[in-house]
């Protein structure tokens, strides 16, 4: 391990806390101020000042800086740092969309949906790193406490000298977090400060590991109700000392100190193996591999020991011991303040290492011995002194496990269990392997492994960047079906950078079920187990006319795609089949999130069935405590099940630790298929992949059958490819009809980018060259309730914007939404063989909708149900989409979406249009 001790060098810490923002009002404001952040920077400054690594004058606090002030402060700190440069940021973080780059929002930040600069007043993380890279600092530490902090991880991977950069992120990618009580620091920084304020030395690796443990113990969740998981990124073995707080002197019974005591001390260190151990904790370093002529010369010894022994205090004794031992194991005589030879003992990740330990009471003896003994003699002395003292473990080799999104929680549980298992524990008690589990959209993963492995290794352009869009290069892939592996391998690149090898048998099995609210579920066993999916949905609609069915995104998770195989397997057209699972807004990305969102509205939860893997009915989801409706599993016989398979991924050119990495991957695979691994799958509700019985037959699961019925067990490659192709085609060129309320009351919400025509223009980015759309102005100015501003057809965006500028005007008239929508339903009626997606967009201030009589509103709702075309209403009135309001009723009846000022209507409308069209934005 290469641990830099920067004391005595020119260090800088820049603490940026944005607690106050200039723009917090919609539509362009950030979510609000963050008073807790004030406490963050105050407390962090105090503990760093006490930590004796950064001097008082080396710590700067930037309180709610503007973007310009932030850049000036950062460049100044970067120019002055020579040892360690630390940047801490707390404030709002933002991303354009899932997987995109992180933006750090400064005091003057705004959100301009659809504009070229999406987040003016915010700094892209790539720019932050570019400024940090100008520094001559030996180590650069970045700590981010903000929403979407984990989206910074992929940016680090693109750096050429990333060994210098050590990155801590408060939460995993694509997740928002709450600041919690404004009277206390934010949850992440609160734990950060507590750990940094402990006595003794604390380094980056120790800090990042322990903060993960502390956050996990608190059981916090993100806004999406998933486990809150801090992340860190650093090159293997790279570390830097961050604080070295003196210990309070202990009272000892006798003159020889604690080593003369019988038995353990009264207050042992609860983390004896952490890297940043206390100064009086024995330090272990790896045993060097024998090298001809390697050893420590008398000159080396004299230089280090004679100088340091005279000046070293109790606080820094560990550093001296570590440097001495590093001298022993390094032919070049380098210590932890510099990079060691990668071909030496510190570079060979995966080699078996025998730890050494030197009790501090023997430090003087060791120094004297170095003056008179050769290398072999010193090694023997160290081994003798080690005894039964605590071991400080070197960082374990890290395996990267990429799982299907719905399998990620189970694989995390498995990884956690494996990490502390006997199979992963060496003789000295250290871990053989560490495991990072992450997930990415299933279709993106298949595409990347099929034909983008070279770009994954080294991204060459902005359009194709798997490091950014998916994550780091995996060592292990756990897809939900072996058919995914077959899809990757068919007609693959002739010279791929990744080599894949799949296990012959699946790890476990779980059928995809229709989880139906108990009150409207099928009664008979035949209806639960012997029907196709479409027949089950038809029967459900007959039992409950309000019933809906929802499916997770088929492009993001295999569960959604497996359900789509059954959905498209009947006699219905693809368009008709999609209507069976139509819903307002975008589909939930995962089955777990689908189950989480249903309880948001009781009327939806009680009448909506969900297509999910059966195991979720046993393992539950992160929001299980909020689930109101009990559900019964129905087993469609034409939907294949989830059958996760172990796929080893090796990368060309990654040979340095190949043998160790192969051994670690094989050990994890053996464990997963063995008794302990299968126990994890059992606990999480999976079945035996061939006997079909629950792995845990002793625990009864409410709503789940003990014995699985005969089903379409495993997916076929051709069926998955065909279903995905048809699903994407159904989302191909579409038809959109815009209704623009042009009545007199719209005059106050007409101008600017957030006005009615401006919102329409922004949404055009969701339409492509083959999509068709038209625009009507809704106002009673003549014989009809509308005027055609743009005829339905394919248009260039610039032409449409010019037409709107020339013809769209507020009229001195009222609007009649009933007649206009009736005409729109007729205009959008589907012709035979037309499977295109359709959408009606109505942009209004809701004044005329609110004045509809019950009968006229009833006419609209009946027409919306008959037309089977979704209506998206953009209400420019606060609360226009509240439950029970006319616009909300219209969108609910049509299975569309109602957007008001609380939804960022510009972005949300563009997203809705993009789901119908084929635009790039």
Secondary structure by P-SEA (a helix, b strand, c coil): cbbbbccccbbbbbbbbcccccccccccccccccaaaaaaaaaaaaaaaaccccccccccccccccaaaaaaaaaaaaaacccbbbbbbbcbbbbcccccbbbbbcccccccccccccccccccaaaaaaaaaaccccbbbbbbcccccccaaaaaaaccccccbbbbbcccccbbbbbcccccccaaaaaaaaaaaccccccaaaaaaaaaaaaaaacccccccccbbbbbbbcccbbbbcccccccbbbbcccccccccccccccccccccccccccccbbbbbbccccccccccaaaaaacaaaaaaccccccaaaaaaaaaaaaaccccccccccccccccccccccbbbbbbbcccaaaaaaaaaacccaaaaaaaaaaacccccccccccbbbbbbccccaaaaaaaaaaaaaaccccccccccccbbbbbbbccaaaaaaaaacccccccccccccccccccccccccccccccaaaaaaaaccccccccbbbbbbcccccccccccccccccccccccccccccaaaaaaaaaaacccbbbbbccccccaaaaaaaaaaacccccaaaaaaaacccccccccaaaaaaaccccaaaaacbbbbcccccccccccccccccbbbbbbbcccbbbbbbbbbbbbbcccccaaaaaaaaaaaaaaaaacaaaaaaaaaaccccccccccccccccccccccccccccccccaaaaaaaaaaaaaaaccbbbbbbbbccccccccccccccaaaaaaaacccccccccbbbbbbccccccccccccccccccaaaaaaaaacccccccccccaaaaaaaaaaaacccccccbbbbbbbbccccccccccaaaaaaaaaaaaaacbbbbbbcccccccccccaaaaaaaaacbbbbccccaaaaaaaaaaaaaccccc
